[in-house]
């Protein structure tokens, strides 16, 4: 399948996909088949020149930055964690809102060398560097809340929405590091070669958010 003459939008899986598809539907853009019944990763839409590709969140900046996709919809957390070249960020879509948070057990008193468990190594490192504190980062991929409970780490750095999971596991928020929402990103070269088509999509998003 040759997609070079199309506008390709890469969307990260999960909550952003669900809420992003609602925005696209409001703009009059829908896939030609039911995504919930399919394992496909590339979808045609009711606009013959517009394709959607579904990828992992961490891969969206890579696909867009390298020109495999023209546009991406991805969380700010991913953009901060996985630095990407050759992209613009023209729009905050104000969906999939949450926050990057530092959390710990109540009364946490770490030793001279702080241990932090997180999936977001760069975010955590940058945060503590600004605080001028040395930390040992322990990379985990899930169930961050277990790390302080089992003594693996003093703190965790993770995405938090309602905070209910933290509370259910006896943790509390210590600091909100930054707010997170889905961002619209574009490839720099595509903005020059497909200017009219991409600007039309950006303007359509602006009208509905």
C-alpha positions in Angstrom: 0.0 0.0 0.0 1.5 3.3 -1.1 0.5 6.1 1.2 2.8 8.9 0.1 0.0 10.7 -1.8 -2.3 10.5 1.3 -2.5 12.3 4.6 -1.6 9.8 7.2 -2.7 10.4 10.8 -1.0 8.3 13.5 -3.1 7.8 16.7 -1.9 6.2 19.9 -3.8 3.3 21.3 -6.1 3.4 24.4 -8.0 6.4 25.7 -6.5 8.8 23.2 -7.7 6.6 20.4 -11.3 6.5 21.8 -11.5 10.3 22.4 -9.5 11.2 19.3 -11.9 9.2 17.1 -14.8 11.1 18.7 -13.2 14.4 17.6 -12.6 13.1 14.1 -16.3 11.9 13.9 -17.4 15.4 14.9 -15.3 16.7 12.0 -17.1 14.3 9.7 -14.2 11.8 9.4 -15.0 8.1 10.1 -13.3 4.8 9.2 -14.9 2.7 6.5 -15.1 -0.3 8.8 -15.8 -0.9 12.5 -12.5 -0.6 14.3 -13.7 -2.6 17.4 -14.2 -5.7 15.2 -10.8 -5.5 13.5 -7.2 -6.1 14.2 -6.0 -3.9 11.4 -3.5 -1.1 12.0 -4.2 1.0 8.9 -7.7 2.2 8.2 -9.3 3.9 5.2 -11.7 6.7 6.0 -14.7 8.3 4.2 -12.1 10.7 2.8 -10.2 8.7 0.2 -7.1 10.8 0.8 -7.0 10.4 4.5 -5.7 7.2 6.3 -5.5 6.4 10.0 -2.7 4.3 11.5 -3.0 2.9 15.1 0.4 2.6 16.9 1.8 2.5 20.4 2.0 5.9 22.1 5.8 5.9 22.2 5.9 5.3 18.5 3.7 8.2 17.4 6.5 10.9 17.5 8.8 8.5 15.6 6.4 7.9 12.8 5.6 11.6 12.5 9.1 12.8 13.0 10.4 10.5 10.3 7.7 11.3 7.8 5.9 7.9 7.9 2.9 9.8 9.1 2.0 13.4 8.4 0.0 14.1 11.6 -0.1 12.5 15.0 -2.4 12.5 18.1 -0.4 11.7 21.2 -0.2 12.7 24.9 2.1 15.4 26.2 3.7 12.8 28.5 5.0 10.9 25.5 6.3 14.0 23.8 8.2 15.0 27.0 9.6 11.5 27.5 10.5 10.6 23.9 12.0 13.6 22.3 11.2 13.9 18.6 12.9 15.9 15.9 11.2 17.4 12.8 7.8 17.9 14.3 5.5 20.9 15.1 3.0 20.9 17.9 0.3 23.3 16.5 -2.6 22.4 18.8 -3.5 21.1 22.3 -6.6 19.0 21.7 -7.7 19.2 25.4 -8.7 15.5 25.5 -7.4 12.6 27.6 -6.5 14.9 30.4 -4.5 13.7 33.4 -1.3 14.8 35.2 2.2 13.5 35.8 2.5 13.1 39.5 5.1 12.3 42.2 3.5 10.0 44.8 4.6 8.1 47.9 3.3 6.4 51.1 2.2 8.9 53.8 5.2 10.0 55.9 7.8 8.9 53.4 11.3 9.7 54.6 13.8 8.6 52.0 17.5 8.1 52.8 20.3 10.2 51.3 19.9 8.4 47.9 16.3 8.6 46.8 14.8 5.7 44.9 12.1 6.4 42.3 10.1 3.9 40.3 8.6 5.0 37.0 8.0 4.2 33.4 8.8 7.9 32.6 12.6 7.9 33.2 13.3 11.3 31.5 10.4 13.0 33.2 11.5 11.8 36.6 15.1 12.6 36.0 14.4 16.1 34.8 12.1 16.7 37.8 14.7 15.8 40.4 17.5 17.5 38.5 15.5 20.8 38.9 15.2 20.0 42.6 19.0 19.4 42.6 18.5 16.0 44.1 20.3 12.8 43.1 18.1 9.8 42.6 18.2 6.2 41.5 15.6 5.6 38.8 14.1 2.1 38.7 12.2 1.5 35.5 9.0 -0.3 35.7 6.3 -0.9 33.1 3.2 -1.4 35.3 1.7 -1.4 38.8 3.8 1.5 40.0 1.9 1.6 43.2 3.5 -1.6 44.4 7.0 -0.2 44.4 6.7 1.9 47.6 4.5 -0.8 49.3 7.1 -3.5 48.8 10.1 -1.3 49.6 11.4 -1.2 46.0 11.2 2.6 45.8 10.6 5.7 48.0 8.6 7.5 45.3 6.8 6.8 42.0 6.4 9.1 39.1 3.3 8.2 37.1 0.2 9.5 35.2 -2.8 10.1 37.5 -6.3 10.8 36.5 -8.7 10.7 39.4 -6.2 9.6 42.0 -8.4 6.7 43.1 -5.8 4.0 42.3 -3.3 5.8 44.5 -5.7 6.1 47.3 -6.8 2.5 47.0 -3.2 1.4 47.5 -2.5 3.8 50.4 -0.4 6.3 48.4 -0.7 10.1 48.3 0.2 12.7 45.7 3.3 14.7 46.8 3.6 17.0 43.8 2.0 17.6 40.4 4.8 17.7 37.9 2.9 18.8 34.8 -0.6 18.6 33.3 -1.1 16.2 30.4 -3.5 16.2 27.5 -3.4 14.9 23.9 -1.5 17.1 21.4 -1.8 17.4 17.7 1.6 17.1 16.0 2.7 17.4 12.4 5.8 16.5 10.4 7.8 19.6 9.4 8.4 18.5 5.8 4.7 17.5 5.3 3.7 21.0 6.4 5.7 22.3 3.4 4.6 19.7 0.8 1.0 19.2 1.9 0.3 22.6 3.4 -3.2 23.1 2.3 -4.5 19.6 3.3 -2.8 19.7 6.7 -3.9 23.2 7.6 -7.4 22.3 6.7 -7.3 19.5 9.2 -5.7 21.7 11.9 -8.4 24.3 11.3 -11.1 21.7 11.6 -9.8 20.6 15.0 -9.6 24.2 16.2 -13.3 24.7 15.3 -14.5 21.9 17.6 -12.3 22.1 20.7 
